Amino acid sequence: MLATWFVWGSTYLAIKFALVSFPPYFQMGTRFVVAGGLLFAWAHWVRKEPLPDLRQWRNALVVGTLMLGGGMGGTATAEQTIGSGLVVAFIASSPLSITLINRLFGVRPRRAEIIGTLVGFAGVLLLIQGAEFRASPRGLLAIASAVLCWGFGSVLSQRRLPLAPGSMGYASEMLCGAAVLMSLSWIRGEVPQLPPDPLALAAWAYLVVFGSLVAFNAYMVLLSRTTVAISSSYAFVNPIIALLLGVWLGGESISAGEWVAGGIVLCGVAIILWSRVRASTAA
């Protein structure tokens, strides 16, 4: 959970730095080709995990298309016109979308989880009143689509489309998602800058190791072992990390109202975690 909170919170600024040399879908596709290939090789030849069967590859393709093709690709596209801190602040609405999607599968969240999600979402509504979102309808559409795709992929991986067991499942999802991302990059005619800017290359490498191999796998483990509220709680903490890094390293400006909205978002995650702790104590 700490990996999804703090490592993922830093990756959104890294995405923005990498965009200098690597277009959005090319950046994400190559990132997951490398990370997925390394994890696949380690799982198969070191841990001796069996290869996925055809059904598991199909599930990996569907989930990877949604979470990586739509979710990650849309996020990188949005960051071309919107600041990284505000992009990830919008992503804080993903727990609400996941909660609503889960209702289609008959899953009823706890009352406190609903309250926490709504409080966090209220903070997001305050954030999107900022000038950047109003000035970039294309960016807003991209990040809204990314949130919905990520939510559907997360729920389907839990409820209907199980991946192969262990690391092999996460590797197959990354490889399938990478294939979709690279296809979209080719269709869009994206061309990377060669030679790449040194900072962009370093940011891309950071995304491969920490964003994909560490944080993404941590999220998939959380999805398989805990509640949706806990596994998606990263979406409430990431905005604060991203806002701070955007101001400190990215030269982004954040208004007083956006800082207040960030505080409201943190209150939402506190309520959700309190609900989980109370439920565990009662059990």
C-alpha positions as CSV (number, residue, x, y, z in Angstrom):
1,M,0.0,0.0,0.0
2,L,2.9,2.4,0.8
3,A,4.3,1.7,-2.6
4,T,1.1,2.7,-4.4
5,W,0.8,5.8,-2.2
6,F,4.3,7.3,-2.4
7,V,5.9,5.7,-5.5
8,W,2.9,6.2,-7.7
9,G,2.5,9.7,-6.4
10,S,5.9,10.6,-7.8
11,T,5.5,8.9,-11.2
12,Y,3.1,11.5,-12.6
13,L,5.8,14.1,-12.6
14,A,8.2,11.6,-14.1
15,I,5.6,11.0,-16.9
16,K,5.6,14.8,-17.6
17,F,9.4,14.9,-17.7
18,A,9.5,11.9,-20.1
19,L,7.0,13.5,-22.5
20,V,9.8,15.8,-23.6
21,S,11.3,13.0,-25.7
22,F,8.7,10.2,-25.6
23,P,5.1,10.7,-26.9
24,P,2.4,9.4,-24.5
25,Y,1.5,6.0,-26.0
26,F,5.1,5.3,-27.1
27,Q,6.3,6.2,-23.6
28,M,3.8,3.9,-21.9
29,G,4.1,1.1,-24.4
30,T,7.9,0.9,-24.2
31,R,7.8,1.2,-20.4
32,F,5.5,-1.8,-20.0
33,V,7.3,-3.8,-22.8
34,V,10.5,-3.7,-20.7
35,A,8.9,-4.1,-17.3
36,G,6.6,-6.9,-18.4
37,G,9.4,-8.7,-20.2
38,L,11.7,-8.6,-17.2
39,L,9.0,-9.8,-14.9
40,F,7.9,-12.5,-17.3
41,A,11.5,-13.8,-17.6
42,W,12.0,-13.8,-13.8
43,A,8.7,-15.5,-13.1
44,H,9.2,-18.2,-15.7
45,W,12.9,-19.0,-15.5
46,V,13.7,-18.1,-11.9
47,R,10.5,-18.8,-10.0
48,K,9.5,-21.6,-12.5
49,E,5.9,-20.3,-12.7
50,P,3.8,-22.0,-15.5
51,L,2.9,-20.0,-18.6
52,P,-0.6,-18.6,-18.8
53,D,-3.2,-20.6,-20.7
54,L,-5.3,-19.2,-23.5
55,R,-8.1,-18.1,-21.2
56,Q,-5.6,-16.3,-18.9
57,W,-4.0,-14.6,-21.9
58,R,-7.4,-13.4,-23.0
59,N,-8.2,-12.0,-19.6
60,A,-4.8,-10.3,-19.5
61,L,-5.5,-8.7,-22.9
62,V,-8.9,-7.3,-21.8
63,V,-7.6,-6.1,-18.4
64,G,-4.4,-4.7,-19.9
65,T,-6.3,-2.9,-22.7
66,L,-8.5,-1.2,-20.1
67,M,-6.0,-0.5,-17.3
68,L,-2.9,0.2,-19.4
69,G,-4.1,1.1,-22.9
70,G,-7.0,3.3,-21.7
71,G,-5.9,4.2,-18.1
72,M,-2.1,4.8,-18.5
73,G,-2.3,6.0,-22.1
74,G,-5.1,8.5,-21.3
75,T,-3.2,9.8,-18.3
76,A,0.0,10.5,-20.3
77,T,-2.2,12.2,-23.0
78,A,-3.8,14.4,-20.4
79,E,-0.4,15.5,-19.1
80,Q,0.4,17.1,-22.4
81,T,-1.9,19.9,-21.6
82,I,-2.6,19.7,-17.8
83,G,-0.2,19.9,-14.9
84,S,0.8,16.6,-13.3
85,G,-0.5,17.5,-9.9
86,L,-3.9,18.4,-11.2
87,V,-4.1,15.3,-13.4
88,V,-3.5,13.0,-10.5
89,A,-5.9,15.0,-8.3
90,F,-8.6,14.1,-10.8
91,I,-7.6,10.5,-10.6
92,A,-8.7,10.6,-7.0
93,S,-12.2,10.1,-8.3
94,S,-11.3,6.5,-9.3
95,P,-12.4,5.0,-5.9
96,L,-15.9,6.4,-6.5
97,S,-16.0,5.0,-10.1
98,I,-14.8,1.6,-8.8
99,T,-17.4,1.6,-6.0
100,L,-20.2,2.4,-8.6
101,I,-18.9,-0.3,-11.0
102,N,-18.8,-2.8,-8.2
103,R,-22.5,-2.2,-7.5
104,L,-23.1,-3.7,-11.0
105,F,-21.7,-6.9,-9.5
106,G,-23.8,-6.8,-6.3
107,V,-21.0,-5.6,-4.0
108,R,-22.2,-3.3,-1.3
109,P,-19.5,-1.0,0.3
110,R,-19.6,-0.1,4.0
111,R,-21.3,3.1,4.9
112,A,-18.0,4.7,6.1
113,E,-16.3,3.7,2.8
114,I,-19.1,5.5,0.9
115,I,-18.7,8.6,3.1
116,G,-14.9,8.6,2.6
117,T,-15.2,8.2,-1.1
118,L,-17.7,11.0,-1.4
119,V,-15.6,13.3,0.8
120,G,-12.6,12.6,-1.4
121,F,-14.6,13.1,-4.6
122,A,-15.8,16.5,-3.2
123,G,-12.2,17.5,-3.0
124,V,-11.7,16.5,-6.6
125,L,-14.7,18.6,-7.7
126,L,-13.1,21.6,-6.1
127,L,-9.8,20.9,-7.9
128,I,-11.4,20.7,-11.4
129,Q,-12.7,24.3,-11.0
130,G,-9.1,25.4,-11.7
131,A,-8.1,27.2,-14.9
132,E,-6.1,24.4,-16.3
133,F,-9.0,22.0,-16.6
134,R,-11.3,24.7,-18.1
135,A,-8.6,25.6,-20.6
136,S,-8.1,22.1,-21.8
137,P,-11.3,20.1,-22.6
138,R,-9.2,17.6,-24.5
139,G,-7.1,16.9,-21.5
140,L,-10.1,16.7,-19.2
141,L,-11.7,14.2,-21.6
142,A,-8.5,12.1,-21.7
143,I,-8.2,11.9,-17.9
144,A,-11.9,11.2,-17.4
145,S,-11.7,8.3,-19.9
146,A,-8.5,7.1,-18.2
147,V,-10.3,6.9,-14.8
148,L,-13.2,5.0,-16.2
149,C,-11.0,2.5,-18.1
150,W,-8.9,1.9,-15.0
151,G,-11.9,1.4,-12.8
152,F,-13.5,-1.2,-15.2
153,G,-10.2,-3.0,-15.6
154,S,-9.7,-3.2,-11.8
155,V,-13.1,-4.5,-11.1
156,L,-13.0,-7.1,-13.9
157,S,-9.7,-8.4,-12.7
158,Q,-11.3,-9.0,-9.3
159,R,-14.7,-10.2,-10.3
160,R,-14.8,-11.8,-13.8
161,L,-11.4,-12.1,-15.5
162,P,-8.8,-13.6,-13.2
163,L,-5.2,-13.5,-14.3
164,A,-2.6,-16.3,-14.1
165,P,-1.4,-16.9,-10.5
166,G,1.4,-14.9,-9.1
167,S,3.9,-12.7,-10.9
168,M,3.1,-14.4,-14.3
169,G,-0.4,-12.8,-14.2
170,Y,0.9,-9.3,-13.7
171,A,3.6,-9.9,-16.4
172,S,1.1,-11.1,-19.0
173,E,-1.1,-8.1,-18.3
174,M,1.8,-5.7,-18.8
175,L,2.8,-7.4,-22.0
176,C,-0.7,-7.4,-23.4
177,G,-1.2,-3.8,-22.4
178,A,2.1,-2.8,-23.9
179,A,1.0,-4.4,-27.2
180,V,-2.1,-2.3,-27.2
181,L,-0.2,0.9,-26.3
182,M,2.4,0.3,-29.0
183,S,-0.4,-0.3,-31.6
184,L,-2.1,3.0,-30.6
185,S,1.3,4.8,-30.8
186,W,1.8,3.5,-34.4
187,I,-1.8,4.5,-35.4
188,R,-1.2,8.0,-34.0
189,G,2.1,8.2,-35.8
190,E,4.1,9.0,-32.7
191,V,7.9,9.5,-33.2
192,P,10.3,9.7,-30.2
193,Q,13.0,12.3,-30.0
194,L,16.4,10.8,-30.7
195,P,18.7,11.1,-29.0
196,P,16.4,11.5,-26.0
197,D,16.8,14.3,-23.5
198,P,18.9,13.0,-20.5
199,L,16.2,14.0,-18.0
200,A,13.5,12.4,-20.1
201,L,15.4,9.1,-20.4
202,A,16.1,9.1,-16.6
203,A,12.4,9.7,-16.0
204,W,11.4,6.8,-18.3
205,A,13.8,4.5,-16.6
206,Y,12.3,5.5,-13.2
207,L,8.9,4.7,-14.5
208,V,10.0,1.2,-15.7
209,V,11.6,0.2,-12.3
210,F,9.5,2.0,-9.7
211,G,6.3,2.8,-11.5
212,S,5.8,-0.6,-13.2
213,L,7.9,-3.2,-11.5
214,V,7.3,-1.9,-7.9
215,A,4.1,0.1,-7.7
216,F,1.9,-1.5,-10.4
217,N,2.6,-5.0,-9.1
218,A,1.9,-3.8,-5.6
219,Y,-1.5,-2.5,-6.7
220,M,-2.4,-5.8,-8.4
221,V,-1.4,-7.7,-5.2
222,L,-3.6,-5.3,-3.2
223,L,-6.5,-6.0,-5.6
224,S,-6.2,-9.7,-5.0
225,R,-5.8,-9.6,-1.2
226,T,-7.8,-6.7,0.2
227,T,-10.9,-4.6,-0.4
228,V,-11.4,-2.2,-3.3
229,A,-11.5,0.7,-0.8
230,I,-8.0,-0.1,0.5
231,S,-6.4,-1.0,-2.8
232,S,-7.7,2.2,-4.4
233,S,-6.8,4.5,-1.5
234,Y,-3.6,5.5,-3.4
235,A,-5.9,7.7,-5.4
236,F,-6.4,10.0,-2.4
237,V,-2.8,10.2,-1.3
238,N,-1.2,10.5,-4.8
239,P,-2.6,14.0,-5.4
240,I,-0.8,15.4,-2.3
241,I,2.5,13.8,-3.3
242,A,2.1,14.9,-6.9
243,L,1.1,18.5,-6.0
244,L,4.1,18.9,-3.7
245,L,6.6,17.5,-6.3
246,G,5.0,19.5,-9.1
247,V,5.6,22.7,-7.2
248,W,9.1,21.7,-5.9
249,L,10.6,20.1,-9.0
250,G,8.2,20.8,-11.9
251,G,7.7,24.6,-11.4
252,E,3.9,24.2,-11.3
253,S,1.8,26.7,-9.5
254,I,-0.9,25.6,-7.1
255,S,-3.6,28.0,-5.8
256,A,-4.7,28.3,-2.2
257,G,-8.1,26.7,-3.1
258,E,-6.3,23.7,-4.6
259,W,-4.3,23.2,-1.4
260,V,-7.6,23.2,0.5
261,A,-9.1,20.7,-1.9
262,G,-6.1,18.5,-1.4
263,G,-6.7,18.5,2.4
264,I,-10.3,17.5,1.8
265,V,-9.1,14.6,-0.3
266,L,-6.8,13.4,2.5
267,C,-9.8,13.5,4.9
268,G,-11.6,11.0,2.5
269,V,-8.8,8.5,2.7
270,A,-8.6,8.8,6.4
271,I,-12.3,7.9,6.7
272,I,-11.8,4.9,4.4
273,L,-8.8,3.6,6.4
274,W,-10.5,4.1,9.7
275,S,-13.5,2.1,8.4
276,R,-11.1,-0.8,7.5
277,V,-9.3,-0.7,10.8
278,R,-12.6,-0.8,12.7
279,A,-13.9,-3.7,10.7
280,S,-10.7,-5.7,11.3
281,T,-10.9,-5.0,15.0
282,A,-14.6,-6.1,15.1
283,A,-13.7,-9.3,13.3
